Amino acid sequence: MSPQDLAAAAQRAIGPKEVVTAAGVFGLRDEGGAERTVVAVTERAIHVLSLGELGGDPLSELASFDRVEAEIEVTKSGLRRTLSLKDPRSGHDLGLTGSAAPFSSVAKGDRAVLAALS
């Protein structure tokens, strides 16, 4: 799925009240990357959506973080990017892994998400 198609699918899952500016496929770090998610960035929020079967559309929201208040940390390890999101009010945090590998089909979307959050 292209980054544009992924953003459009995330937009359908989130609804029309917010506009998705970037979307990428990330693995839940706590699950060893086994569960794939879509991270969708809007002007006001960071949405983490469950991703159905391979190539399927995002299904439901797992978590949402306010962009202004969220603590965001990105670390690099080779071609892997680790995205840590924390809500300072609730203490809820989530760790995700993405890719910057030029041969990865999801890397372009992941890079767009990380750029939008920088």
C-alpha positions as MATLAB code, in Angstrom:
seq = 'MSPQDLAAAAQRAIGPKEVVTAAGVFGLRDEGGAERTVVAVTERAIHVLSLGELGGDPLSELASFDRVEAEIEVTKSGLRRTLSLKDPRSGHDLGLTGSAAPFSSVAKGDRAVLAALS';
ca = [
       0.000    0.000    0.000;
       1.476    3.360   -0.995;
       1.868    6.119    1.637;
      -0.977    8.027   -0.043;
      -3.263    4.977    0.046;
      -2.322    4.337    3.676;
      -3.098    7.955    4.614;
      -6.462    7.696    2.820;
      -7.279    4.446    4.658;
      -6.306    6.033    7.976;
      -8.474    9.036    7.107;
     -11.465    6.731    6.602;
     -10.802    5.086    9.991;
     -10.420    8.409   11.845;
     -13.264   10.208   10.117;
     -13.654   13.669    8.585;
     -13.108   15.816   11.713;
      -9.307   15.685   11.376;
      -7.090   15.628    8.291;
      -4.347   12.998    8.134;
      -1.083   14.639    7.061;
       1.164   11.547    7.331;
       0.708    7.824    7.933;
       3.111    4.917    8.302;
       3.173    1.272    9.337;
       4.855    0.609   12.681;
       5.194   -2.471   14.888;
       4.288   -2.399   18.562;
       7.683   -2.480   20.278;
       6.390   -4.258   23.384;
       5.122   -7.064   21.171;
       8.430   -7.474   19.392;
       7.004   -5.808   16.325;
       4.586   -8.705   15.835;
       1.473   -6.544   15.830;
       1.448   -4.081   12.949;
      -0.189   -0.721   13.449;
      -0.734    2.454   11.469;
       0.479    5.707   12.994;
      -1.550    8.564   11.524;
      -0.616   12.180   12.221;
      -3.121   15.037   12.142;
      -2.724   18.664   13.153;
      -3.999   17.926   16.669;
      -3.316   14.263   17.349;
      -1.257   11.142   16.784;
      -3.536    8.160   16.189;
      -2.350    4.565   16.533;
      -4.672    2.255   14.606;
      -4.768   -1.536   14.519;
      -3.879   -2.922   11.121;
      -5.861   -5.875    9.861;
      -4.523   -8.523    7.567;
      -1.474   -7.825    5.451;
      -2.371   -5.082    3.020;
      -5.715   -4.442    4.719;
      -7.121   -1.171    5.953;
      -6.653    0.142    9.508;
      -9.481   -1.183   11.648;
      -9.807    0.597   14.976;
      -7.977    3.046   17.191;
      -5.642    1.529   19.780;
      -4.443    4.837   21.215;
      -4.454    8.567   20.564;
      -2.030   11.228   21.783;
      -2.416   15.008   21.779;
       0.362   16.419   19.576;
       0.948   19.445   21.779;
       1.118   17.579   25.072;
       2.615   14.230   24.025;
       6.220   13.498   24.826;
       7.745   12.197   21.601;
      11.122   10.515   21.294;
      12.669    9.040   18.165;
      15.802    6.915   18.348;
      17.792    5.325   15.535;
      19.430    1.926   15.401;
      20.709    1.066   11.957;
      17.730    1.209    9.594;
      15.225    0.830   12.438;
      13.497    3.826   14.012;
      11.943    3.609   17.464;
       9.082    5.977   18.201;
       8.126    6.444   21.847;
       4.912    8.297   22.676;
       3.880    9.274   26.198;
       0.868   11.146   27.548;
       2.221   13.083   30.552;
      -1.253   13.508   32.072;
      -2.233    9.838   32.153;
       1.240    8.312   32.055;
       0.125    6.105   29.135;
       3.048    5.298   26.868;
       3.521    3.315   23.711;
       6.643    2.128   21.920;
       6.652    1.517   18.172;
       9.258    0.510   15.617;
       9.448    1.700   12.038;
      11.847    1.434    9.142;
      14.085    3.771    7.204;
      15.375    1.028    4.903;
      15.369    2.156    1.268;
      14.207   -1.322    0.188;
      11.267   -1.391    2.638;
       7.798   -0.856    1.178;
       6.701    1.014    4.324;
       9.767    3.193    4.895;
       8.505    6.220    2.943;
       5.371    6.481    5.098;
       7.371    5.888    8.280;
       9.795    8.665    7.345;
       6.846   10.991    6.650;
       5.414   10.295   10.124;
       8.758   10.868   11.823;
       9.304   14.107    9.878;
       5.824   15.335   10.823;
       6.570   14.691   14.510;
      10.010   16.368   14.470;
];
